[in-house]
Amino acid sequence: MDRKLSPPPVRDTKTPRLKVPAGACDTHFHIFGPQARFPLNPARPLEVEDSTCDDLIKLHDTLGIARGVIVQSLMQGHCYEYMLNALCRAPDRFRGIAMPAPDITDGELEILDKAGVVGARFAYRWSAEIDTAMIARVHELGWHPQFWFRGEEEALAWRDTMLASPGNFVIDHMGWQPAVDGIDAPGFKVVLDCLDTGRCWVKLSGPNRFSSFDAPPYADTLQFAQTLVTRAPERLLWGSDWPHPDHFEPMPDDADMLDLMLDWVPDADTRKQIMTDNPADLFGF
């Protein structure tokens, strides 16, 4: 299979301007490899360089990030060994969001739960159908569903199922609606409808994914972040989206990505709420 090579992240991250609050958490990143130890899904859409747990810890130490939530990528499919390794290496530092296979056993779910997995991810690119039976199974464990979709059509297709899900749920990347469509677009209204349930948490992450600009500060995404911050700061999270797989524009420095929070959330107490308090509540740190 011919696959496009996804560019690597900036490896030597500079020091950010933002001094993050104590206990700050990166709630959205991926770990790839070492592929000699943890092979990727043979049906993966891209080739990627190794971006390992050690690489991630180095990045977080540079940024001042104390905690993190490992998010399963399509690159791994339903393979969890890499995640179990990272969670068991640093159980106080990491939590995980898995993509459970439809035929996963209760015993496997219990292993993941004990290791620190707290949610199940549903990605439209993986399957346009949300596995509601799986949501019901993991709800019994106290996990939440995490939804990744892009654009108006996908948001509208998943709206009713997301709203009907039990307990808390999470939406990735501010809902990933094209910034050129503005905050009044139907796809972003779905995100706000979910947020208004009081059970939905939204990640301030991935502005490069839906901006029309190819470099920070991705100015057209500011209105999306500020709308969310004004509406429900108690249910927002911050995520780096490192190592930015499937991003073929100029690769941003993660310090610049972190510093966007200075514009998105100018108030230091609200930043602490979003970066430290909210993830501690949702992910059980």
C-alpha positions as CSV (number, residue, x, y, z in Angstrom):
1,M,0.0,0.0,0.0
2,D,1.3,3.4,-1.0
3,R,1.0,5.8,1.9
4,K,1.8,9.5,2.2
5,L,4.5,10.3,4.8
6,S,3.1,12.6,7.5
7,P,5.7,15.3,8.4
8,P,7.3,14.9,11.8
9,P,6.7,17.5,14.6
10,V,9.2,20.2,15.5
11,R,11.6,18.2,17.6
12,D,13.5,21.0,19.4
13,T,10.6,22.9,20.9
14,K,11.3,26.4,22.1
15,T,10.3,27.7,25.6
16,P,6.8,29.1,25.5
17,R,5.8,32.5,26.8
18,L,3.0,31.1,28.8
19,K,3.8,29.8,32.2
20,V,1.2,27.1,32.6
21,P,-0.6,26.5,35.9
22,A,0.6,23.8,38.3
23,G,-0.8,20.4,37.3
24,A,-1.5,21.5,33.7
25,C,-2.8,18.7,31.5
26,D,-2.4,18.1,27.8
27,T,-5.7,16.2,27.0
28,H,-5.0,15.3,23.4
29,F,-1.9,13.8,21.9
30,H,-0.8,10.6,20.2
31,I,2.2,8.3,20.7
32,F,3.7,6.4,17.7
33,G,6.2,3.7,18.3
34,P,8.9,2.7,18.6
35,Q,7.5,0.9,15.7
36,A,10.0,-1.9,16.1
37,R,8.4,-2.6,19.5
38,F,4.8,-1.3,18.8
39,P,3.9,-1.8,15.1
40,L,1.2,0.4,13.7
41,N,-2.0,-0.8,12.1
42,P,-1.3,-2.4,8.7
43,A,-4.4,-0.6,7.3
44,R,-3.2,2.8,8.5
45,P,-3.8,5.8,6.2
46,L,-0.3,7.3,6.6
47,E,3.3,6.6,7.3
48,V,4.7,8.5,10.4
49,E,8.0,8.8,12.1
50,D,8.3,7.4,15.6
51,S,7.1,9.9,18.2
52,T,7.5,8.0,21.4
53,C,6.5,8.3,25.0
54,D,10.0,9.5,25.8
55,D,9.6,12.2,23.0
56,L,6.3,13.2,24.5
57,I,7.7,13.5,28.0
58,K,10.5,15.7,26.7
59,L,8.0,18.0,25.0
60,H,5.8,18.2,28.1
61,D,8.8,19.0,30.3
62,T,9.7,21.8,27.9
63,L,6.2,23.2,28.0
64,G,5.7,22.7,31.7
65,I,3.0,20.1,31.3
66,A,2.6,17.8,34.3
67,R,-0.2,15.4,33.1
68,G,-1.5,14.0,29.8
69,V,-4.2,12.0,28.1
70,I,-3.0,9.6,25.4
71,V,-5.6,9.4,22.6
72,Q,-5.7,6.3,20.4
73,S,-5.1,7.2,16.7
74,L,-6.3,5.5,13.5
75,M,-2.6,4.7,13.1
76,Q,-2.9,2.1,15.8
77,G,-6.4,0.8,15.0
78,H,-7.5,-1.3,17.9
79,C,-4.0,-2.2,19.2
80,Y,-3.6,-1.1,22.8
81,E,-0.2,-2.5,23.8
82,Y,1.6,0.8,23.3
83,M,-0.9,2.6,25.5
84,L,-0.7,0.0,28.2
85,N,3.1,0.4,28.2
86,A,2.9,4.2,28.6
87,L,0.1,4.1,31.3
88,C,2.0,1.5,33.3
89,R,5.2,3.5,33.1
90,A,3.7,6.6,34.5
91,P,0.3,5.8,36.1
92,D,0.1,9.1,38.0
93,R,1.0,11.2,34.9
94,F,-1.1,9.6,32.1
95,R,-4.7,8.6,31.3
96,G,-5.8,7.0,28.1
97,I,-8.6,7.2,25.5
98,A,-8.9,3.9,23.6
99,M,-10.7,2.8,20.4
100,P,-12.1,-0.5,21.6
101,A,-12.5,-3.2,19.0
102,P,-16.2,-4.3,18.6
103,D,-15.4,-7.8,19.9
104,I,-13.2,-6.7,22.8
105,T,-13.9,-8.9,25.8
106,D,-15.0,-7.7,29.2
107,G,-11.7,-8.9,30.6
108,E,-9.7,-6.7,28.2
109,L,-11.8,-3.7,29.1
110,E,-11.1,-4.4,32.7
111,I,-7.3,-4.4,32.0
112,L,-7.5,-1.1,30.1
113,D,-9.6,0.4,32.9
114,K,-7.2,-0.7,35.6
115,A,-4.3,0.7,33.6
116,G,-5.9,4.2,33.4
117,V,-8.1,4.2,30.3
118,V,-11.1,6.5,31.0
119,G,-12.8,6.9,27.6
120,A,-13.6,5.4,24.2
121,R,-12.9,7.3,21.0
122,F,-15.3,7.3,18.0
123,A,-13.8,8.6,14.8
124,Y,-16.0,9.3,11.8
125,R,-13.0,8.5,9.5
126,W,-12.8,5.1,11.1
127,S,-16.6,4.4,11.0
128,A,-19.5,6.7,10.1
129,E,-21.7,4.6,12.5
130,I,-21.3,5.2,16.2
131,D,-21.3,1.9,18.2
132,T,-23.9,2.7,20.8
133,A,-23.6,-0.8,22.3
134,M,-20.0,0.0,23.0
135,I,-20.9,3.3,24.6
136,A,-23.3,1.4,26.9
137,R,-20.6,-1.1,27.8
138,V,-17.9,1.4,28.6
139,H,-20.4,3.6,30.5
140,E,-20.7,0.8,33.0
141,L,-17.0,1.2,33.6
142,G,-17.4,5.0,34.2
143,W,-15.8,5.8,30.8
144,H,-17.0,8.6,28.5
145,P,-17.3,8.6,24.7
146,Q,-15.0,11.0,22.8
147,F,-16.2,12.0,19.3
148,W,-14.0,13.1,16.4
149,F,-15.8,14.4,13.4
150,R,-15.1,17.1,10.7
151,G,-17.3,19.5,8.9
152,E,-21.1,20.2,8.9
153,E,-22.2,16.9,7.3
154,E,-20.5,14.8,9.9
155,A,-21.5,17.0,12.8
156,L,-25.2,16.8,11.8
157,A,-25.0,13.1,11.2
158,W,-23.7,12.4,14.7
159,R,-25.7,15.1,16.5
160,D,-28.6,13.1,17.8
161,T,-26.5,10.1,18.9
162,M,-24.1,12.3,20.8
163,L,-26.9,14.1,22.6
164,A,-28.5,10.7,23.5
165,S,-25.3,9.3,24.9
166,P,-25.3,8.7,28.7
167,G,-23.2,10.7,31.1
168,N,-20.3,12.9,30.1
169,F,-19.0,13.0,26.5
170,V,-16.1,14.9,24.8
171,I,-15.8,16.6,21.4
172,D,-12.3,16.9,19.8
173,H,-10.8,20.0,18.2
174,M,-13.5,22.5,19.0
175,G,-15.7,20.4,16.6
176,W,-13.5,20.9,13.6
177,Q,-15.7,23.1,11.5
178,P,-14.1,25.2,8.7
179,A,-13.2,28.5,10.2
180,V,-14.3,30.3,7.1
181,D,-17.9,29.3,7.8
182,G,-17.8,31.2,11.1
183,I,-19.4,30.6,14.5
184,D,-22.9,30.7,13.1
185,A,-22.4,27.7,10.9
186,P,-24.7,24.7,11.5
187,G,-21.8,22.4,12.3
188,F,-20.6,24.6,15.1
189,K,-24.1,25.0,16.4
190,V,-24.1,21.2,16.9
191,V,-21.0,21.7,19.2
192,L,-22.8,24.4,21.2
193,D,-26.0,22.3,21.4
194,C,-23.9,19.5,22.9
195,L,-22.1,21.9,25.3
196,D,-25.4,23.2,26.5
197,T,-26.4,19.8,27.8
198,G,-24.0,20.3,30.8
199,R,-22.6,16.8,30.0
200,C,-20.3,17.8,27.1
201,W,-16.7,18.7,27.3
202,V,-14.9,20.4,24.3
203,K,-11.2,20.4,23.6
204,L,-9.5,23.7,22.7
205,S,-7.2,21.9,20.3
206,G,-6.3,21.5,16.6
207,P,-6.8,25.1,15.4
208,N,-4.4,24.3,12.5
209,R,-6.9,21.6,11.4
210,F,-9.7,24.0,10.5
211,S,-8.0,27.4,10.0
212,S,-7.6,28.9,6.6
213,F,-4.2,30.1,7.7
214,D,-1.1,27.9,7.5
215,A,0.7,29.2,10.6
216,P,0.0,30.4,14.2
217,P,-1.9,32.2,15.5
218,Y,-4.5,30.8,13.1
219,A,-6.4,34.1,13.6
220,D,-9.7,32.9,12.2
221,T,-10.0,30.2,14.9
222,L,-10.0,32.8,17.8
223,Q,-13.7,33.4,17.6
224,F,-14.4,29.7,18.0
225,A,-12.3,29.5,21.1
226,Q,-13.6,32.7,22.6
227,T,-17.2,31.6,22.0
228,L,-16.6,28.3,23.9
229,V,-14.7,30.1,26.7
230,T,-17.6,32.6,27.2
231,R,-20.2,29.9,27.1
232,A,-18.9,27.1,29.4
233,P,-15.3,27.5,30.7
234,E,-16.0,24.8,33.3
235,R,-16.3,22.2,30.5
236,L,-13.3,23.0,28.3
237,L,-10.0,21.2,28.0
238,W,-6.7,22.0,26.3
239,G,-4.8,19.7,24.0
240,S,-1.7,20.0,21.9
241,D,-2.6,17.4,19.2
242,W,1.1,16.5,19.1
243,P,2.7,15.2,16.9
244,H,0.1,16.7,14.5
245,P,-0.4,13.7,12.2
246,D,-1.9,14.3,8.8
247,H,-0.9,18.0,8.9
248,F,0.9,18.9,5.6
249,E,1.1,22.7,6.1
250,P,4.2,24.2,7.8
251,M,4.6,22.3,11.1
252,P,4.0,24.7,14.0
253,D,6.3,24.8,17.1
254,D,4.3,23.4,20.0
255,A,5.4,26.4,22.2
256,D,3.5,28.6,19.7
257,M,0.5,26.3,19.9
258,L,0.5,26.5,23.7
259,D,0.9,30.3,23.6
260,L,-2.4,30.6,21.7
261,M,-4.0,30.1,25.1
262,L,-2.8,33.6,26.0
263,D,-5.2,35.0,23.4
264,W,-7.9,32.4,23.7
265,V,-8.1,32.6,27.5
266,P,-6.6,35.9,28.7
267,D,-7.7,35.4,32.3
268,A,-5.2,33.3,34.3
269,D,-7.8,31.9,36.7
270,T,-9.9,30.6,33.7
271,R,-6.7,29.1,32.1
272,K,-6.1,27.2,35.3
273,Q,-9.7,26.0,35.3
274,I,-9.3,24.7,31.7
275,M,-5.8,23.4,31.9
276,T,-5.7,21.9,35.4
277,D,-9.0,21.7,37.2
278,N,-11.3,20.5,34.5
279,P,-9.1,17.6,33.3
280,A,-8.5,16.6,36.9
281,D,-12.3,16.3,37.4
282,L,-13.0,14.6,34.1
283,F,-10.1,12.2,33.8
284,G,-9.7,11.4,37.5
285,F,-6.1,12.6,38.2
